[in-house]
């Protein structure tokens, strides 16, 4: 199975996001990415899960512990 982004959460600026990624059956990770408008490279990974998780929900819970802006964004929705 290839990696599939199951959910992408952007910050208010649109310059950072957290992607929840399914990497196999019952295997999930998260990635925090950023992009610089002046750089044509696109998104760059700046932080990622140290572990794999058995569900998207568990991966999101871990991302909230590691990515300071994420919990704030989710609260605003």
C-alpha positions in Angstrom: 0.0 0.0 0.0 1.3 3.5 -0.8 1.1 6.3 1.6 -2.3 8.1 1.7 -2.9 11.5 3.3 -6.2 11.0 5.1 -6.5 14.5 6.6 -4.6 17.7 6.2 -4.9 20.5 8.8 -3.6 24.0 7.8 -2.8 26.8 10.1 -4.4 30.2 9.6 -1.5 31.5 7.4 -1.7 28.5 5.1 2.1 28.2 5.5 2.1 25.2 7.8 0.1 22.0 7.9 -0.1 18.7 9.6 -0.8 15.7 7.4 -2.2 12.5 8.9 -0.9 9.7 6.7 -2.0 6.0 6.4 1.2 4.1 5.6 -0.4 0.6 5.6 -3.3 -1.3 7.2 -3.6 -0.1 10.8 -0.5 2.0 10.4 -0.6 5.8 10.7 1.9 8.6 11.1 1.8 12.4 11.0 4.0 15.0 9.4 4.2 18.8 10.0 5.1 20.7 6.9 5.8 24.3 5.9 6.1 26.2 2.7 7.7 29.5 1.9 5.9 31.6 -0.7 9.1 32.9 -2.2 10.4 29.3 -2.7 9.0 27.3 -5.5 9.9 24.0 -3.8 6.5 23.6 -2.2 5.9 21.8 1.1 8.9 20.7 3.3 8.6 18.3 6.2 9.8 20.0 9.4 8.7 17.5 12.0 7.3 14.0 12.0 6.0 11.3 14.3 8.6 9.3 16.2 6.3 6.3 16.2 3.6 4.6 14.1 0.0 4.5 15.4 -2.8 2.1 14.9 -5.4 4.8 14.1 -5.6 8.3 12.6 -7.1 9.4 15.9 -4.0 8.2 17.9 -1.7 9.9 15.3 -3.6 13.2 15.7 -3.5 13.0 19.5 0.3 12.6 19.3 0.6 15.5 16.8 -1.3 17.8 19.1 1.3 17.1 21.8 4.2 18.0 19.5 2.9 20.8 17.2 2.1 23.8 19.3 -0.2 25.6 16.8 -2.3 22.5 16.0 -4.4 22.4 19.1 -5.1 26.1 18.8 -6.3 25.7 15.2 -8.6 22.8 16.0 -10.1 24.8 18.9 -11.0 27.6 16.5 -13.0 25.4 14.2 
